[in-house]
Amino acid sequence: MTQIKNQLEQLISSANALLFLYYTAQGEPFPSNVDKLCSSHNLTDFPLFHVDDKEKDKLVELYRIIVYFNTSLGNIMENEKTLNPNAQSLHSKLSSMADTLLGLLSNVLCRLCNEYNGGHVDTSYSPYTSGKNIFQKKKLGCQLLGKYKQVITELAQAF
């Protein structure tokens, strides 16, 4: 559990900077309308997390959330290659986050397997961005990273 807690703390420590880099790289109107454009209220398919659950249930829910974020991050990284190809600092932060998420995913699954004999978790994936226009892709990325910033703190506090 210590590794899981440490990885969650590591993700928290970079969440603000990542969101800032993202919306800054998108250009106007994002920096001047962050609260409106990056609000995550429309992410209706986001996995639930119940702070008061037993450890096994929290781990299963954490796993679902990390899979969701990992898929979201893959979409964001793919979009950013074409939307902002020169934003190397952003690309680097996104890549670092992806590495940490994969490590966290592995540790959560190991804990579930070793402690609870559970190796399969049903998951949902983030919305795909193919077919969306450039603004919609930027907005969805901002919403997902805004949700990430909010949720990662709640997750860390629960563990």
N, C-alpha and C positions, 0 to 999 in steps of 0.2 A: 504493500500500500504506500510505502514511503516514496517509491519511484513515481507512482501515479500522482501523489500529492505534489511532488517536485515538478513534474511535467505540467501540471495544471498551473502552478505558480509561475513557471517559465512562460506559459502562454499568456497569463494575465499581464506579466511585465512588458510584453510587447504589443498588447492589443490596442492601446491608445495610439501608439506611434504608427502601427499598421493602418488603422482607420484614417488617421491624418494623412499619411502618405498616399493612400488610395484616393480619397476625395480631392486632394490637392492635384494629383496627377490627372484627374478627370477634367479639370478646368471648370470654368463657370458653366452653369450656375451652382455647382456642387459646394465649393467652399463657402459661399454666402447663404446657402440654404440647407446646411447639413441636417438640421433637425427634421426638416420636412422631407427631404429626398432620401435620407438614410434611415428613416423610421421603419422598424421591422413589423409593424402591425399587420401588414398584408401577407406575411409568411405563414399562411394557415396550415401548411403541411409540416411545420416544424415539430420534431419529436418532443413529447412531454417529459418533464423531470419533476419528481416528487421528492422533496428534501427529507421528508419524514419516513421514507420507506426503509426496509431492511437493507443491509449492505448488498446482498445479491441483487435485489431489485434496482438499487441505485447504480450498481455496476452495469446491469443490462441497459438501463436508460442512458447512462453515460456512453456506453458503446454505441447505441443508436445515434446519439447526438454527434459523436465524433465521426461516425461514418457519414452522416449528413454534411457536417462541416468539411470533411475531406473531399467529398464529391463537389460541394460548392466551390471549394478552393481550386480544384482541378478546372472547373469551368471558368473561374475568375482568371486563373493563370493563363489558360488558353486564350481567352478574350484579350487579356492585356498584351499578349505578344503582338497583336495587330492594332489594338486601340492606342497603346502607349509603348511602342517598341523601345524607346530610349529611356524609359523610367527604370534604370538599373537598380536603384535603391529599393524601389517598390518590388521589383522582380525578386531581388535577393531576400527581402523580408517575407514575401509570399512563399518562397522556396524553403526558407528556414522554418516557417510555420508548418508547412507540409511535412517536413522531416519530423518535427516534434509531434504532430498529430499522428503520424504513422507509428512512432515509438509508443505513444500513449495508447493507441489502438491495440498494439501488440501486448502491452503490459496489462491492459484491462482484460483482454481475451485470455491471457495466461492465468490471471487471477480467477476468472470465471471457471476455467478448466480445472485448475489445481484445487481450488477451495470448494467449488460447487458442482463439479462434473458437468458443466455446461459449456458446450463448444459452439452451439448454433444460436444466433440471435437474428430474428426477423428485423429487417431494417427498411427505412424509406430513404429516398434520395432527394436531393435538392432539385428545384426546377431547372430544366435545361434552358439554355439560352439560344439555341439555334432557332432561327426564324424571328428573333427579336431584332429591333433596330438598334443602332448604336446607343442612343440615349437609354433605352430600356435595359440594355446589357449593363451599362454603367450604373444605373439606378439599382438594379437587382444586386450587383456586386456590392454596392454601398449598403444596401439593406442587410445583406447577409453578413458583412463585416461588422455592421452596427449591432446586429443580433449576437454575433460571436462575442463582441466586447462585453455585452450585457450578461450573457449566459455563462461565459467562462468563469466569471467572478462568482456567480451563484454555485456553480459546480465545485469550485475549489473550496468554498465555505462548507459545502455539504460533506466533504471528505476530510 
